[in-house]
Amino acid sequence: MPAAALEELNLPEPIYLVHGNNDAALAPSQPADELAIDVAPDGIAAVHELAYHEAAPTRGARVSHRIMVTHGHTYRAPRLVRLRQRAATLDADIVVYGHSHRWQEDAGGPSDALVLNSGTLMPKPGSGRCTFMLLGLDGKGVHVDKVVL
């Protein structure tokens, strides 16, 4: 979706986008390849727009969660090994991706990032229902709700 179309929506909160595997016509830097979103107790502390494999700034002391947002195709999603490796390099404890368009919630092991895919609001005909997620953060707690339409 072009940035101008988003601005026309006049939404009260910002929308953060990342490049997908079908976005070749978009400018390389808009939207970013990946995001590292730092969440503090009082809300979003910072959003770092990154190129694939670019380092993110060190996570600040007030940051309770870092969310890595990526389309996922570069990391061979829905396979999780490379997604979790990238999350570890960014010091991210949550990964949100979308490439497969299928719901996924995988906590992995104790030191692994929580990997989430909200599914899709526009499934292929006959492929299933629409899904999205609500992600709630409360201190160190993470709550994920799957919504099926």
C-alpha positions in Angstrom: 0.0 0.0 0.0 1.5 3.4 -1.0 2.3 5.7 1.9 -0.1 8.4 0.4 -3.0 5.9 0.7 -2.2 5.3 4.4 -2.1 9.1 5.0 -5.5 9.5 3.5 -6.9 7.1 6.1 -6.1 9.7 8.8 -5.7 7.1 11.5 -5.1 8.2 15.1 -2.1 5.8 15.6 0.9 5.1 13.2 1.0 2.0 11.0 4.3 0.2 10.6 4.9 -1.8 7.4 7.6 -4.1 6.1 8.5 -5.2 2.6 6.9 -8.5 1.4 8.1 -10.8 -1.3 5.7 -9.2 -3.8 6.7 -5.6 -3.1 9.4 -5.2 -5.8 7.7 -2.2 -7.3 8.0 -0.2 -4.0 11.1 1.9 -3.2 13.7 -0.2 -1.4 13.6 2.0 1.8 9.8 2.5 2.0 8.7 0.4 3.8 11.7 -1.0 5.6 12.7 -4.6 5.2 12.4 -5.2 9.0 11.4 -3.4 12.1 12.8 -3.7 15.7 10.1 -2.2 17.9 11.2 -1.4 21.5 8.4 -1.5 24.0 8.7 0.1 27.4 6.2 0.0 30.3 4.6 3.2 29.1 4.3 2.2 25.4 6.4 2.1 22.3 9.9 3.6 23.0 11.4 3.3 19.6 10.9 1.9 16.1 14.1 1.0 14.3 13.7 0.6 10.5 16.3 -1.9 9.3 17.6 -3.4 6.1 17.9 -7.2 6.1 20.8 -8.3 8.3 21.4 -4.7 9.5 22.2 -4.4 13.2 19.8 -2.6 15.6 20.8 -0.3 18.4 21.4 -1.8 21.8 18.1 -2.4 23.7 17.7 0.2 26.4 17.3 -0.6 30.1 13.6 0.6 30.1 12.7 -1.7 27.2 10.7 -4.7 28.4 10.2 -6.3 24.9 11.8 -6.0 21.5 9.5 -7.1 18.7 11.1 -8.1 15.4 8.7 -7.6 12.5 9.6 -9.1 9.1 7.7 -10.6 6.2 9.6 -13.8 6.7 10.5 -15.0 3.2 14.2 -14.1 3.6 14.4 -16.4 6.6 12.5 -19.3 4.9 9.5 -18.9 7.2 7.5 -20.8 8.3 10.7 -22.7 9.3 11.8 -21.1 12.5 15.6 -21.6 12.8 16.7 -18.6 10.8 13.9 -16.4 12.2 15.0 -17.2 15.7 18.7 -16.7 14.8 17.9 -13.2 13.5 15.8 -12.4 16.6 18.8 -13.4 18.7 21.1 -11.0 16.9 18.5 -8.2 17.4 17.9 -9.1 21.0 14.3 -9.5 20.2 12.0 -11.7 22.4 9.1 -11.7 20.0 9.0 -12.2 16.2 6.0 -11.3 14.0 6.0 -12.4 10.4 3.4 -13.1 7.7 4.9 -14.9 4.7 2.9 -18.1 5.0 -0.5 -16.4 5.7 -1.2 -19.1 8.3 -1.7 -18.7 12.0 1.4 -19.7 14.0 2.3 -19.3 17.7 5.5 -21.0 18.7 7.2 -20.3 22.0 10.1 -22.7 21.4 12.5 -23.3 24.2 13.1 -21.1 27.3 15.7 -18.8 25.6 13.9 -18.7 22.2 11.9 -15.8 20.9 8.1 -16.2 20.7 7.3 -16.5 17.0 3.9 -15.3 15.8 2.1 -15.2 12.4 -1.4 -13.6 12.6 -2.6 -15.4 9.5 -4.5 -13.4 6.9 -7.5 -11.2 6.4 -7.7 -12.2 2.8 -7.4 -16.0 2.3 -7.4 -17.6 -1.1 -10.9 -18.9 -2.0 -11.5 -22.2 -0.3 -8.3 -22.0 1.8 -9.9 -21.3 5.2 -11.0 -18.5 7.4 -9.6 -15.1 8.1 -7.5 -14.7 11.2 -5.7 -11.9 13.0 -4.1 -11.6 16.5 -4.3 -9.2 19.4 -0.9 -9.0 21.1 -0.9 -7.6 24.7 2.2 -6.8 26.7 2.1 -6.4 30.4 5.5 -5.9 31.9 7.4 -9.0 31.0 4.1 -10.9 30.3 2.9 -11.6 26.7 -0.7 -12.4 25.9 -1.7 -13.5 22.4 -5.3 -13.9 21.3 -6.2 -15.5 18.0 -9.3 -14.0 16.4 -11.1 -16.0 13.7 -13.6 -14.4 11.4 
